[in-house]
Every structure is written in structure tokens, then in C-alpha cells.
Amino acid sequence: MIGPYYTNGEGIRPVQLHEPLDFAAVTDHAETIGEVYLCTTPGSEAYDSENCRSFRGDSPERERGFAAGIRRMMSLGGTGDRNAELCGPENRTCRDALKTAWDQNREITERFYDRTGACSFTTFHGYEYSNSVSLSKVHRNIIFRNASVPESPVSSLEQPDPVGLWEDIESLCQEASGNCDAVSIPHNPNASNGRMFTPMYREETIAEQQRQAALRARMEPVVEMMQVKGESECKAGMWNVLGEDEACGFEKIFGTGADAPGDCEDDYGSGALAGFGCQSRLDFARYAVIAGMVEEQRIGINPYRFGFIGGTDTHNATPGAAREDDYAGCCAEVDTSPEARLQGGQGFARKPMRARNPGGLMGVWAEENSRDALFDAIQRREVFATSGPRIRPRFFAGHDLGESACETDMAEQGYANGVAMGSVLGPAESGKSPVFTAAVQADPEGGLLQRLQVIKVWAEGEETFHQAVHDIAGSANNGARVDLSDCSVSGPGDTQLCASWRDPDFIPQQPAAYYLRVIENPSCRWTWHDCLAIPEASRPAACSDPDLPRTIQERAWTSPIWYSPGTSSANNET
């Protein structure tokens, strides 16, 4: 049940996933866990305070006190600014509440982890590190391997520097009992004004740059490609990016029209959380992958060798609820009806609710659905992202792979004679392009597949980035259609696609990265489903807005495979 809520705190709206999740993590904002616990727990020492009454909306001063303080903390980030009146001397009241809430979260996480041989549902301990320095979103989800976790989360209020975050987590994990391990997942990088992946260490000594790059590579093996606040793969027209990709306009929270942000070029900016400032090519995972290869050539270590994952992040406590035809909104009481979602006031980055999407999903290729197996797969980057459907792609490369892998057991051949997504492939004596093999299965409850693409990226010097898109199966012009009167679909498409491919422009001495992108046939976007749910005469203006898409082409992305002419093939090269 989700909001709005009855007076006893129980949600009014029922929500049921069409298919169960295999795994999940609850990642509350570490900066406010203690304060929210105090203000929502009857009987706490702060529950009846003016700050907490304003937070709950029980006070005419709801935009003052803690309610305003929450907004200030989330916008400034890293200032150490807690509400002194609420938190008491040295913030002890809030810190104690944080530990209490964290312990409760840990207990619930353990309770629902299926430890039987069925492995039906796996829960992970986690939280969100929400550094919003200069109104840029530089947030990360921290996920722990198992029940061995630090006594309290590290937030941006205590540790505003991401390098310090990673150092603190490693130090605290070493002090924790058991096999403590964690990953830090960059979250919603498209709103970071370039801060997420700009190498901030370049004024340091080479030795220190190498240390920080290696630390980041170790702590951040994956990045979030898709979530409710937009897609972070790529964007057309970015500074010094050569090559066309017509599919880069997908689900952008910041548009490409007259209201599009300016380009940061070779710098970074501020203000994205309020809809201001420039946007950088380093707000996007594709170009960060290229930047990582540049850094590897420069200092010998790639800090941005990461796999791609998706997430929902709808703030409704409904992980995995990412279907377009069953979207319940993102934000509890703010968008409870089709009318509210379509008309909706300005929210994230001053954008209306209709600019958001239901979010994405994370896929993992692991031996079993257990914590250790899943976490190992995340660390070796054998993961993929989808925009919501349960599309299942596989991607391998090797110099000894046959070109008829689709006629055999592709996975068996891929593991035996090549490397999987997320891995590094070294050179071959022949100097020929490796063989890439790709296969994908459609979501049984989703749309048919339209095409299978390999995206290749590489750098020229330190500033010029290149991208090339290769269709290797299916067709963009297959004739699939959507009937907008009822959202029914027709036309050809595939439930499976498979192909082997060699790079026709392969250069043996040139480092490059390749990943798979899968695109579905068109279907109705959630906004048009909501429009159809409203009588035509009563539909809001958004339903006739030509700039609001009525259809969508759902997709999936695999982690890259890196071709490195100077290294041997390995899964965990840094």
C-alpha cells in the first residue's frame, strides 16, 4: 500500500507487481534517516516539536523549521548543516536516531532474505549517499554484500568528498565483523552538471591520481543508466562527440529544445537540481566510459570501467514497479491520479511530473540468486540495465569465438572461448577484429523486439570522443505500429534476436569499448495510458501537447566489453 495515507499511517493505494523481483535494496537518504525517524515515530523525544510538526504538515509553519531544513540539506550537501534545534548538542539526538533506524532497517532486511535453496528473494543492506553540492546531484547508492555492515551509514554531511566516502567505507568495513564488502553506485548522473565523472584529482601528483583512480575503480564497478528521473546513456550534440546516434533522445529529464541546458564543454557546472546550469557529456555513462579510457592512457588506471544497471527510485517504496501501463506515480501524495501526474506542479529540476518515467530494472547474470553470487557478478560487471521491461540480453567477445554461435550454446562458447559483458579483451596475434556474439530474449509480458545494436566508443587524444552505432539484427523500419485509440500494437517483431559480428573499422592498436543496446517496437508511454484513462472532454492540455511523447521504445543495455591492445583478457582489470 502506498500514499496518500490513512490517519494510522497505512497507505490507501494497493500496488502489486505483475512479476516478483529476484532481489532488492531499500536505499533511504542517509542525511535524513535519523531526522525522519524522530519526526514519524510517536513518542520520540522530538515527535511533538515544531520542527517535526512542520515536517508532517501538522503545523501552519510547514515551510519552516525541519521541513525547510530538509530542503536546505538536500540542496547544499556536504555542509554539515543539521537542524540544531531538532538534533541537539553535537547532533547527538539525530545520530542516535540514525543508528536506531539503521538497526531496524537491518533487521527487516535480514528477515526477508530467503536463505533456503530456493533463493526466491534476496535482500541487500543499503542506503543513499546524497551529496548535492552546489545543487548538483552527485548521489550514490551504497550496497553491502551481506549482513556485515558498519554501525551507521556514512552521509555527505559527515563526509562531503566522495573519495573520503570510499575510504571511510573501506575502513569501516575492515572494522566490521564478518566478510564486510560494499559497492558505491553513481545514481542519476544526468543531473550532476558534469561533476559525477569529471576527474577532480588532476592537480594531484600522478601517484595520488593513480591511488584515487584505483580506489574508484574498486568501489564503483557499475553505474545507473536508467531511473525515474531520466536516462543517462547519451545525448546528441554534446561537445567534441563525433558520430550520430538517433536513439540518444530517449527519456531525457532535461530536454533538447529551447529550454535545454547549455553545454559545459570541458568544464563542469552547478544547479541541475533546481533546473539550472550546464549539462556535460560526462553526465552520461557512454561518454564517461570514453573518459575512463583516456585516463587509462594518461595514468595507467581506468577509474570509469563500469557496467550498466537500472533502478526505479520512485520514492513510493515500490521497487520494480516500472511498467508503462500500470504506473502509480513517483511520489506518494503528490501524483496519486492521472490528472495529477499529467498536470502536476514542478518537481525535480523544476520539471513537471510528466517528464519522469516509471524507472528501470537491473539484470544480473549470476550462478544463483544469493547475496554472494549476485554481489560477485556486480563486481565483475556482468550486469545489464533495462528501461523497465524484463528484456534479457547476453553479450560476449573473443578472438577464438566462432561466427555461428547462434547455432550452438552461445553462453557456453562465450565463457569457454571469450569474455562476457563487463570484461576486458586483450589483443590477438592476427590483428583481426574479435567476434562479438549477442543474443536477447524479449519480456514475455512486454513488446516484441525491433533491433539489436552494438555501440562502439573510443577517444582521439584527450578531448575528442567518438561513437558509432551498428545494427546487427532486426530493422528500424519493420513496420510495427501503435493504435493510439487503445494502445494496441501490430506489425512484425521478434521474441528473440541473435547475431555474430566483427567490427568493420577495427584498428588493432586502438583501445575501444563495445556494448549491446536492444530496442523494442513502439508502445504507449505511461502518459498516454493516463490520458486514455480520462474522458476525452476532461483531459488536461498535456494530452494534446505535441512535445509530450505518446509512444516509447523500451530498451536494454549490457555492460561494455573493453578491447585493450596493451593487456591480456581479464574480468577484473582496473
PyMOL commands that set and color helices and strands:
alter all, ss='L'
color gray80, all
select helices_A, chain A and resi 33-40+50-56+65-76+84-87+89-111+133-135+162-175+189-191+206-219+272-274+281-283+285-299+324-326+332-334+338-343+348-350+353-355+371-379+405-407+410-417+526-532+536-538+541-544
alter helices_A, ss='H'
color red, helices_A
select strands_A, chain A and resi 2-5+11-13+23-25+122-124+126-131+138-144+182-187+222-227+230-231+241-242+307-310+361-364+383-386+392-398+419-420+424-425+435-441+449-460+464-474+481-483+488-490+496-502+512-520+523-524+551-552+555-558+561-563
alter strands_A, ss='S'
color yellow, strands_A
deselect
rebuild
show_as cartoon
